[in-house]
């Protein structure tokens, strides 16, 4: 931040007892109206595109899932299709439940498309700008929408991470983060770090000119210690606490990590391949590198292929690198390696 801009004020909004209107709490809606009435811009952030992340049958609890991935299909209302955001497959929205033949199907949760529809109902006379992968597919559309936001024509800005990355909107005085909880509880040890960086990045859009900024964070976990540290003491305090947790758990960056990933048409093929690699490591006699697994990936099946991973970790980075070099040389000529797609990810950004 430069010039006369000041840090925005943060407000953590507990939505556990709030009746959300397509992801929007009444206190947030009230503040949106106040900022718009003052002639300012408002930016709302939700890192989930589409209309709803789940289509569910209320009669039998069936949920629309991708036939090629271990993932739910996202309902996109504009084209009336279910999309898989992992493999790209699409299919028409079911009119009846394939399990019970019932017709009581409902979208669950909200994406940017659904929130935009709600904003239109609450603020029909306000120009909205939605920026996500769906609205920016055509060439030149991203720049057109960004210019509409920068010049002030669009008063209500809504989007995913695409909207938050480094753009300057001098008239934005309110930022609403609609769902901050995804990164607080995750199997990925880096999830809270990414969540904090994203909040700081999005919050940086508020009050970037002479006007003071306000950031409202909707959450079901307002007392989470890392979230409280972030909003009350800033990112450095959050980072120190997160680093202490990593140190206690012997996780990176205190230790060095690598993932050996494998995928194959059959789950046992990928698992057997990595089990053989783990046996090679054990036979090598190394004691400075730990091997965990193999285990199925968090999303085991993706695009019709089954994925597994072997975690390698060491307090001595040089020893890990030497072991990896040896493994790669062996696998490049190993017959079993031809049956799978394999890769080595050093310092993985995620363990998904």
C-alpha positions as a LaTeX table, in Angstrom:
\begin{tabular}{lrrr}
\hline
Residue & $x$ (\AA) & $y$ (\AA) & $z$ (\AA) \\
\hline
Unk1 & 0.00 & 0.00 & 0.00 \\
Unk2 & 1.26 & 3.44 & $-0.91$ \\
Unk3 & 0.28 & 7.06 & $-0.57$ \\
Unk4 & $-2.54$ & 8.00 & 1.78 \\
Unk5 & $-4.32$ & 4.63 & 1.80 \\
Unk6 & $-4.86$ & 3.12 & 5.25 \\
Unk7 & $-5.40$ & $-0.47$ & 6.33 \\
Unk8 & $-9.05$ & $-1.56$ & 6.20 \\
Unk9 & $-10.99$ & $-2.53$ & 9.31 \\
Unk10 & $-11.90$ & $-6.20$ & 9.65 \\
Unk11 & $-15.15$ & $-7.63$ & 10.96 \\
Unk12 & $-15.59$ & $-11.35$ & 11.51 \\
Unk13 & $-19.28$ & $-12.12$ & 11.07 \\
Unk14 & $-20.64$ & $-15.26$ & 12.75 \\
Unk15 & $-23.26$ & $-16.68$ & 10.37 \\
Unk16 & $-24.18$ & $-19.78$ & 12.38 \\
Unk17 & $-27.43$ & $-18.20$ & 13.56 \\
Unk18 & $-28.00$ & $-16.11$ & 10.45 \\
Unk19 & $-30.53$ & $-16.95$ & 7.78 \\
Unk20 & $-28.40$ & $-16.74$ & 4.67 \\
Unk21 & $-30.03$ & $-15.57$ & 1.46 \\
Unk22 & $-28.09$ & $-17.40$ & $-1.24$ \\
Unk23 & $-24.93$ & $-17.03$ & 0.81 \\
Unk24 & $-25.56$ & $-13.43$ & 1.88 \\
Unk25 & $-26.28$ & $-12.57$ & 5.53 \\
Unk26 & $-28.57$ & $-9.68$ & 6.42 \\
Unk27 & $-25.80$ & $-7.69$ & 8.19 \\
Unk28 & $-23.67$ & $-7.94$ & 5.04 \\
Unk29 & $-26.60$ & $-6.92$ & 2.83 \\
Unk30 & $-27.21$ & $-3.90$ & 5.08 \\
Unk31 & $-23.58$ & $-2.79$ & 4.82 \\
Unk32 & $-23.60$ & $-3.30$ & 1.04 \\
Unk33 & $-26.58$ & $-0.97$ & 0.76 \\
Unk34 & $-24.95$ & 1.66 & 2.97 \\
Unk35 & $-21.75$ & 1.70 & 0.92 \\
Unk36 & $-23.68$ & 1.80 & $-2.35$ \\
Unk37 & $-25.85$ & 4.66 & $-1.06$ \\
Unk38 & $-22.64$ & 6.56 & $-0.27$ \\
Unk39 & $-21.62$ & 6.27 & $-3.93$ \\
Unk40 & $-18.88$ & 3.70 & $-3.36$ \\
Unk41 & $-18.15$ & 0.32 & $-4.91$ \\
Unk42 & $-18.50$ & $-3.05$ & $-3.19$ \\
Unk43 & $-16.49$ & $-6.19$ & $-3.95$ \\
Unk44 & $-17.76$ & $-9.65$ & $-2.96$ \\
Unk45 & $-15.45$ & $-12.66$ & $-3.10$ \\
Unk46 & $-16.47$ & $-16.30$ & $-3.44$ \\
Unk47 & $-13.93$ & $-18.75$ & $-4.83$ \\
Unk48 & $-16.59$ & $-21.06$ & $-6.24$ \\
Unk49 & $-18.06$ & $-20.58$ & $-9.70$ \\
Unk50 & $-21.30$ & $-21.96$ & $-11.07$ \\
Unk51 & $-24.79$ & $-21.74$ & $-9.59$ \\
Unk52 & $-24.57$ & $-24.45$ & $-6.91$ \\
Unk53 & $-21.85$ & $-26.99$ & $-6.07$ \\
Unk54 & $-24.39$ & $-29.76$ & $-5.39$ \\
Unk55 & $-27.66$ & $-31.03$ & $-6.85$ \\
Unk56 & $-29.51$ & $-33.17$ & $-4.29$ \\
Unk57 & $-32.69$ & $-35.24$ & $-4.14$ \\
Unk58 & $-34.69$ & $-34.40$ & $-1.03$ \\
Unk59 & $-36.55$ & $-37.72$ & $-1.22$ \\
Unk60 & $-33.58$ & $-40.11$ & $-0.99$ \\
Unk61 & $-30.49$ & $-37.88$ & $-0.48$ \\
Unk62 & $-29.02$ & $-38.79$ & $-3.89$ \\
Unk63 & $-26.35$ & $-36.32$ & $-5.05$ \\
Unk64 & $-25.27$ & $-35.74$ & $-8.65$ \\
Unk65 & $-21.71$ & $-37.00$ & $-9.04$ \\
Unk66 & $-19.26$ & $-37.13$ & $-11.91$ \\
Unk67 & $-19.08$ & $-40.52$ & $-13.61$ \\
Unk68 & $-15.33$ & $-40.13$ & $-14.18$ \\
Unk69 & $-14.20$ & $-38.48$ & $-10.91$ \\
Unk70 & $-14.79$ & $-38.86$ & $-7.19$ \\
Unk71 & $-16.43$ & $-35.45$ & $-7.19$ \\
Unk72 & $-19.82$ & $-33.81$ & $-7.21$ \\
Unk73 & $-21.14$ & $-32.09$ & $-10.30$ \\
Unk74 & $-21.66$ & $-28.32$ & $-10.17$ \\
Unk75 & $-24.95$ & $-26.95$ & $-11.49$ \\
Unk76 & $-24.53$ & $-24.10$ & $-13.97$ \\
Unk77 & $-27.89$ & $-22.45$ & $-14.46$ \\
Unk78 & $-27.02$ & $-20.34$ & $-17.50$ \\
Unk79 & $-26.62$ & $-23.41$ & $-19.72$ \\
Unk80 & $-28.71$ & $-25.82$ & $-17.60$ \\
Unk81 & $-25.84$ & $-28.27$ & $-17.40$ \\
Unk82 & $-24.03$ & $-30.12$ & $-14.66$ \\
Unk83 & $-20.27$ & $-29.50$ & $-14.93$ \\
Unk84 & $-17.37$ & $-31.37$ & $-13.39$ \\
Unk85 & $-14.74$ & $-28.77$ & $-12.54$ \\
Unk86 & $-12.05$ & $-31.46$ & $-12.37$ \\
Unk87 & $-12.28$ & $-33.32$ & $-15.68$ \\
Unk88 & $-14.48$ & $-30.92$ & $-17.66$ \\
Unk89 & $-17.30$ & $-33.37$ & $-18.38$ \\
Unk90 & $-20.84$ & $-32.03$ & $-18.73$ \\
Unk91 & $-24.34$ & $-33.47$ & $-18.81$ \\
Unk92 & $-27.92$ & $-32.12$ & $-18.70$ \\
Unk93 & $-29.44$ & $-31.40$ & $-15.30$ \\
Unk94 & $-31.44$ & $-34.40$ & $-14.12$ \\
Unk95 & $-35.21$ & $-33.82$ & $-14.21$ \\
Unk96 & $-35.90$ & $-36.83$ & $-11.98$ \\
Unk97 & $-33.72$ & $-38.61$ & $-9.45$ \\
Unk98 & $-31.98$ & $-41.62$ & $-11.06$ \\
Unk99 & $-32.11$ & $-43.46$ & $-7.72$ \\
Unk100 & $-35.75$ & $-43.09$ & $-6.59$ \\
Unk101 & $-37.36$ & $-41.47$ & $-9.67$ \\
Unk102 & $-38.50$ & $-38.59$ & $-7.47$ \\
Unk103 & $-38.67$ & $-35.04$ & $-8.77$ \\
Unk104 & $-37.76$ & $-33.17$ & $-5.57$ \\
Unk105 & $-34.30$ & $-32.08$ & $-6.78$ \\
Unk106 & $-32.73$ & $-28.95$ & $-5.34$ \\
Unk107 & $-29.43$ & $-27.06$ & $-5.68$ \\
Unk108 & $-27.38$ & $-26.93$ & $-2.47$ \\
Unk109 & $-24.87$ & $-24.22$ & $-1.64$ \\
Unk110 & $-23.97$ & $-21.32$ & $-3.85$ \\
Unk111 & $-21.48$ & $-20.27$ & $-6.47$ \\
Unk112 & $-20.90$ & $-16.89$ & $-8.05$ \\
Unk113 & $-23.75$ & $-17.37$ & $-10.52$ \\
Unk114 & $-26.29$ & $-17.86$ & $-7.73$ \\
Unk115 & $-24.95$ & $-14.96$ & $-5.67$ \\
Unk116 & $-25.18$ & $-12.69$ & $-8.71$ \\
Unk117 & $-28.84$ & $-13.66$ & $-9.09$ \\
Unk118 & $-29.45$ & $-12.79$ & $-5.43$ \\
Unk119 & $-27.70$ & $-9.43$ & $-5.81$ \\
Unk120 & $-29.91$ & $-8.63$ & $-8.79$ \\
Unk121 & $-32.98$ & $-9.25$ & $-6.61$ \\
Unk122 & $-31.69$ & $-7.09$ & $-3.74$ \\
Unk123 & $-30.13$ & $-4.31$ & $-5.83$ \\
Unk124 & $-31.94$ & $-4.33$ & $-9.20$ \\
Unk125 & $-30.82$ & $-0.83$ & $-10.21$ \\
Unk126 & $-27.11$ & $-1.36$ & $-9.49$ \\
Unk127 & $-24.77$ & $-2.43$ & $-12.30$ \\
Unk128 & $-23.08$ & $-5.72$ & $-11.42$ \\
Unk129 & $-19.78$ & $-7.08$ & $-12.73$ \\
Unk130 & $-19.09$ & $-10.79$ & $-12.26$ \\
Unk131 & $-15.60$ & $-12.06$ & $-13.02$ \\
Unk132 & $-14.88$ & $-15.78$ & $-13.08$ \\
Unk133 & $-13.85$ & $-18.39$ & $-15.64$ \\
Unk134 & $-17.41$ & $-18.64$ & $-16.95$ \\
Unk135 & $-17.85$ & $-14.94$ & $-17.71$ \\
Unk136 & $-14.39$ & $-14.45$ & $-19.23$ \\
Unk137 & $-14.14$ & $-17.34$ & $-21.70$ \\
Unk138 & $-14.44$ & $-15.15$ & $-24.80$ \\
Unk139 & $-11.38$ & $-13.23$ & $-25.97$ \\
Unk140 & $-11.23$ & $-9.69$ & $-24.58$ \\
Unk141 & $-14.06$ & $-10.25$ & $-22.11$ \\
Unk142 & $-11.85$ & $-10.16$ & $-19.00$ \\
Unk143 & $-10.36$ & $-6.79$ & $-19.92$ \\
Unk144 & $-13.79$ & $-5.40$ & $-20.78$ \\
Unk145 & $-15.21$ & $-6.44$ & $-17.40$ \\
Unk146 & $-12.16$ & $-5.15$ & $-15.52$ \\
Unk147 & $-12.45$ & $-1.78$ & $-17.25$ \\
Unk148 & $-16.14$ & $-1.66$ & $-16.36$ \\
Unk149 & $-15.12$ & $-2.20$ & $-12.74$ \\
Unk150 & $-12.19$ & 0.24 & $-12.79$ \\
Unk151 & $-14.14$ & 3.12 & $-14.33$ \\
Unk152 & $-16.88$ & 2.82 & $-11.72$ \\
Unk153 & $-19.68$ & 1.81 & $-14.08$ \\
Unk154 & $-19.97$ & $-1.50$ & $-12.25$ \\
Unk155 & $-20.84$ & $-0.74$ & $-8.63$ \\
Unk156 & $-21.22$ & $-4.30$ & $-7.35$ \\
Unk157 & $-18.19$ & $-6.46$ & $-8.15$ \\
Unk158 & $-18.41$ & $-10.21$ & $-7.63$ \\
Unk159 & $-15.90$ & $-12.86$ & $-8.47$ \\
Unk160 & $-13.45$ & $-15.62$ & $-7.74$ \\
Unk161 & $-9.69$ & $-15.30$ & $-7.26$ \\
Unk162 & $-9.47$ & $-13.83$ & $-10.76$ \\
Unk163 & $-11.02$ & $-10.64$ & $-9.39$ \\
Unk164 & $-8.66$ & $-10.36$ & $-6.43$ \\
Unk165 & $-5.29$ & $-10.67$ & $-8.15$ \\
Unk166 & $-3.55$ & $-7.32$ & $-8.21$ \\
Unk167 & $-6.33$ & $-5.20$ & $-9.70$ \\
Unk168 & $-6.77$ & $-1.59$ & $-8.61$ \\
Unk169 & $-10.33$ & $-0.49$ & $-7.89$ \\
Unk170 & $-9.95$ & 2.91 & $-6.16$ \\
Unk171 & $-13.65$ & 3.29 & $-5.33$ \\
Unk172 & $-14.07$ & $-0.02$ & $-3.50$ \\
Unk173 & $-14.70$ & 0.65 & 0.19 \\
Unk174 & $-16.32$ & $-2.63$ & 1.24 \\
Unk175 & $-15.06$ & $-6.16$ & 0.64 \\
Unk176 & $-17.21$ & $-9.11$ & 1.61 \\
Unk177 & $-15.64$ & $-12.57$ & 1.87 \\
Unk178 & $-18.64$ & $-14.87$ & 1.65 \\
Unk179 & $-17.05$ & $-18.13$ & 2.84 \\
Unk180 & $-13.77$ & $-18.20$ & 4.73 \\
Unk181 & $-14.17$ & $-21.65$ & 6.24 \\
Unk182 & $-12.89$ & $-23.94$ & 3.51 \\
Unk183 & $-9.24$ & $-23.41$ & 4.42 \\
Unk184 & $-9.68$ & $-23.69$ & 8.18 \\
Unk185 & $-10.35$ & $-27.44$ & 8.20 \\
Unk186 & $-8.66$ & $-29.44$ & 5.48 \\
Unk187 & $-6.58$ & $-32.56$ & 4.99 \\
Unk188 & $-4.03$ & $-30.37$ & 3.18 \\
Unk189 & $-1.62$ & $-28.87$ & 5.70 \\
Unk190 & $-1.13$ & $-25.77$ & 3.53 \\
Unk191 & $-4.87$ & $-24.96$ & 3.30 \\
Unk192 & $-4.94$ & $-22.42$ & 6.14 \\
Unk193 & $-1.89$ & $-20.67$ & 4.70 \\
Unk194 & $-3.58$ & $-20.32$ & 1.31 \\
Unk195 & $-6.78$ & $-19.14$ & 3.01 \\
Unk196 & $-4.90$ & $-16.42$ & 4.89 \\
Unk197 & $-3.03$ & $-15.25$ & 1.79 \\
Unk198 & $-6.30$ & $-15.10$ & $-0.13$ \\
Unk199 & $-8.03$ & $-13.07$ & 2.59 \\
Unk200 & $-5.12$ & $-10.61$ & 2.68 \\
Unk201 & $-5.13$ & $-10.40$ & $-1.11$ \\
Unk202 & $-8.88$ & $-9.79$ & $-1.34$ \\
Unk203 & $-8.88$ & $-7.37$ & 1.60 \\
Unk204 & $-6.24$ & $-5.36$ & $-0.22$ \\
Unk205 & $-8.90$ & $-4.23$ & $-2.69$ \\
Unk206 & $-10.69$ & $-2.20$ & 0.04 \\
Unk207 & $-9.80$ & 1.41 & 0.79 \\
Unk208 & $-7.01$ & 1.67 & $-1.75$ \\
Unk209 & $-7.55$ & 5.40 & $-2.26$ \\
Unk210 & $-8.38$ & 8.19 & 0.21 \\
Unk211 & $-11.49$ & 6.33 & 1.35 \\
Unk212 & $-11.24$ & 4.02 & 4.39 \\
Unk213 & $-11.96$ & 0.36 & 3.69 \\
Unk214 & $-14.04$ & $-2.25$ & 5.48 \\
Unk215 & $-13.73$ & $-6.03$ & 5.21 \\
Unk216 & $-16.50$ & $-8.38$ & 6.38 \\
Unk217 & $-15.63$ & $-12.07$ & 6.67 \\
Unk218 & $-18.56$ & $-14.49$ & 6.89 \\
Unk219 & $-17.67$ & $-17.63$ & 8.84 \\
Unk220 & $-19.15$ & $-20.42$ & 10.93 \\
Unk221 & $-15.96$ & $-20.50$ & 13.01 \\
Unk222 & $-15.44$ & $-16.92$ & 14.24 \\
Unk223 & $-13.28$ & $-18.04$ & 17.18 \\
Unk224 & $-10.80$ & $-20.06$ & 15.15 \\
Unk225 & $-7.40$ & $-19.01$ & 16.57 \\
Unk226 & $-5.64$ & $-18.63$ & 13.22 \\
Unk227 & $-8.48$ & $-16.53$ & 11.79 \\
Unk228 & $-8.50$ & $-14.33$ & 14.89 \\
Unk229 & $-4.75$ & $-13.83$ & 14.67 \\
Unk230 & $-5.00$ & $-12.89$ & 11.01 \\
Unk231 & $-7.69$ & $-10.23$ & 11.40 \\
Unk232 & $-6.50$ & $-8.78$ & 14.71 \\
Unk233 & $-2.71$ & $-8.92$ & 14.41 \\
Unk234 & $-2.06$ & $-9.33$ & 10.70 \\
Unk235 & $-0.41$ & $-11.89$ & 8.47 \\
Unk236 & 3.00 & $-11.94$ & 10.26 \\
Unk237 & 1.32 & $-13.05$ & 13.52 \\
Unk238 & $-0.70$ & $-15.65$ & 11.63 \\
Unk239 & 2.44 & $-16.93$ & 9.90 \\
Unk240 & 4.32 & $-17.29$ & 13.20 \\
Unk241 & 1.48 & $-19.32$ & 14.73 \\
Unk242 & 1.08 & $-21.49$ & 11.62 \\
Unk243 & 4.83 & $-22.09$ & 11.55 \\
Unk244 & 4.75 & $-23.19$ & 15.20 \\
Unk245 & 2.02 & $-25.70$ & 14.33 \\
Unk246 & 4.08 & $-27.01$ & 11.42 \\
Unk247 & 7.14 & $-27.34$ & 13.64 \\
Unk248 & 5.21 & $-29.30$ & 16.26 \\
Unk249 & 3.90 & $-31.64$ & 13.56 \\
Unk250 & 7.29 & $-31.87$ & 11.79 \\
Unk251 & 5.78 & $-30.59$ & 8.54 \\
Unk252 & 7.35 & $-28.32$ & 5.89 \\
Unk253 & 9.07 & $-25.92$ & 5.93 \\
Unk254 & 10.62 & $-27.43$ & 9.07 \\
Unk255 & 11.22 & $-30.60$ & 7.07 \\
Unk256 & 11.55 & $-31.26$ & 3.34 \\
Unk257 & 8.83 & $-33.17$ & 1.51 \\
Unk258 & 8.29 & $-34.80$ & $-1.85$ \\
Unk259 & 5.34 & $-36.65$ & $-3.30$ \\
Unk260 & 5.70 & $-39.52$ & $-5.71$ \\
Unk261 & 2.39 & $-39.60$ & $-7.58$ \\
Unk262 & 1.07 & $-42.38$ & $-9.76$ \\
Unk263 & $-2.14$ & $-42.87$ & $-11.74$ \\
Unk264 & $-3.50$ & $-45.80$ & $-13.73$ \\
Unk265 & $-6.78$ & $-47.18$ & $-15.12$ \\
Unk266 & $-7.01$ & $-49.52$ & $-12.09$ \\
Unk267 & $-6.53$ & $-48.46$ & $-8.47$ \\
Unk268 & $-4.42$ & $-51.50$ & $-7.57$ \\
Unk269 & $-2.00$ & $-50.79$ & $-10.42$ \\
Unk270 & $-1.10$ & $-47.36$ & $-9.04$ \\
Unk271 & $-0.94$ & $-48.63$ & $-5.45$ \\
Unk272 & 1.19 & $-51.67$ & $-6.35$ \\
Unk273 & 3.63 & $-49.48$ & $-8.29$ \\
Unk274 & 4.14 & $-47.14$ & $-5.33$ \\
Unk275 & 4.35 & $-50.06$ & $-2.90$ \\
Unk276 & 7.22 & $-51.40$ & $-4.99$ \\
Unk277 & 8.92 & $-47.99$ & $-4.81$ \\
Unk278 & 8.46 & $-47.95$ & $-1.03$ \\
Unk279 & 10.06 & $-51.41$ & $-0.88$ \\
Unk280 & 13.04 & $-50.13$ & $-2.91$ \\
Unk281 & 13.47 & $-47.26$ & $-0.45$ \\
Unk282 & 13.33 & $-49.61$ & 2.52 \\
Unk283 & 15.84 & $-51.94$ & 0.88 \\
Unk284 & 18.23 & $-49.03$ & 0.31 \\
Unk285 & 18.75 & $-48.82$ & 4.07 \\
Unk286 & 18.30 & $-45.05$ & 4.27 \\
Unk287 & 17.28 & $-43.83$ & 7.71 \\
Unk288 & 17.19 & $-40.11$ & 7.08 \\
Unk289 & 14.16 & $-40.25$ & 4.76 \\
Unk290 & 10.75 & $-41.46$ & 5.89 \\
Unk291 & 8.30 & $-42.99$ & 3.41 \\
Unk292 & 4.58 & $-42.83$ & 4.21 \\
Unk293 & 2.14 & $-44.86$ & 2.21 \\
Unk294 & 1.27 & $-45.49$ & $-0.47$ \\
Unk295 & $-2.23$ & $-44.13$ & 0.01 \\
Unk296 & $-5.01$ & $-43.19$ & $-2.42$ \\
Unk297 & $-5.10$ & $-39.49$ & $-3.31$ \\
Unk298 & $-7.75$ & $-37.40$ & $-1.59$ \\
Unk299 & $-9.67$ & $-37.50$ & $-4.87$ \\
Unk300 & $-8.74$ & $-41.03$ & $-5.84$ \\
Unk301 & $-10.49$ & $-41.16$ & $-9.24$ \\
Unk302 & $-10.09$ & $-38.29$ & $-11.67$ \\
Unk303 & $-10.91$ & $-38.31$ & $-15.39$ \\
Unk304 & $-11.38$ & $-42.07$ & $-15.21$ \\
Unk305 & $-7.95$ & $-42.79$ & $-13.75$ \\
Unk306 & $-7.07$ & $-43.82$ & $-10.21$ \\
Unk307 & $-4.47$ & $-41.81$ & $-8.35$ \\
Unk308 & $-2.21$ & $-42.67$ & $-5.42$ \\
Unk309 & 0.77 & $-41.08$ & $-3.73$ \\
Unk310 & 3.81 & $-41.90$ & $-1.64$ \\
Unk311 & 5.00 & $-39.23$ & 0.79 \\
Unk312 & 8.75 & $-38.84$ & 1.31 \\
Unk313 & 9.96 & $-36.61$ & 4.12 \\
Unk314 & 13.31 & $-35.77$ & 5.67 \\
Unk315 & 14.96 & $-33.26$ & 7.96 \\
Unk316 & 17.96 & $-33.33$ & 5.62 \\
Unk317 & 17.08 & $-31.88$ & 2.22 \\
Unk318 & 20.29 & $-33.13$ & 0.61 \\
Unk319 & 19.53 & $-36.72$ & 1.60 \\
Unk320 & 16.02 & $-36.44$ & 0.18 \\
Unk321 & 17.37 & $-35.07$ & $-3.10$ \\
Unk322 & 19.93 & $-37.87$ & $-3.39$ \\
Unk323 & 17.27 & $-40.51$ & $-2.75$ \\
Unk324 & 14.93 & $-38.96$ & $-5.31$ \\
Unk325 & 17.66 & $-38.86$ & $-7.95$ \\
Unk326 & 18.34 & $-42.55$ & $-7.38$ \\
Unk327 & 14.63 & $-43.46$ & $-7.52$ \\
Unk328 & 14.04 & $-41.51$ & $-10.72$ \\
Unk329 & 16.99 & $-43.20$ & $-12.45$ \\
Unk330 & 15.64 & $-46.63$ & $-11.48$ \\
Unk331 & 12.06 & $-45.87$ & $-12.52$ \\
Unk332 & 13.07 & $-44.52$ & $-15.92$ \\
Unk333 & 14.09 & $-48.05$ & $-16.91$ \\
Unk334 & 11.75 & $-50.10$ & $-14.70$ \\
Unk335 & 9.17 & $-52.26$ & $-16.50$ \\
Unk336 & 6.46 & $-51.62$ & $-13.90$ \\
Unk337 & 6.77 & $-47.87$ & $-14.47$ \\
Unk338 & 5.41 & $-48.30$ & $-18.00$ \\
Unk339 & 2.00 & $-49.32$ & $-16.64$ \\
Unk340 & 1.39 & $-46.02$ & $-14.85$ \\
Unk341 & 1.84 & $-42.29$ & $-15.23$ \\
Unk342 & 4.17 & $-41.20$ & $-12.48$ \\
Unk343 & 5.73 & $-37.94$ & $-11.36$ \\
Unk344 & 7.79 & $-36.51$ & $-8.53$ \\
Unk345 & 6.61 & $-33.30$ & $-6.85$ \\
Unk346 & 9.24 & $-31.69$ & $-4.61$ \\
Unk347 & 7.89 & $-29.20$ & $-2.06$ \\
Unk348 & 4.30 & $-29.86$ & $-3.23$ \\
Unk349 & 2.01 & $-26.84$ & $-3.12$ \\
Unk350 & $-0.84$ & $-29.18$ & $-2.24$ \\
Unk351 & $-1.30$ & $-32.81$ & $-1.29$ \\
Unk352 & $-4.56$ & $-33.21$ & $-3.18$ \\
\hline
\end{tabular}
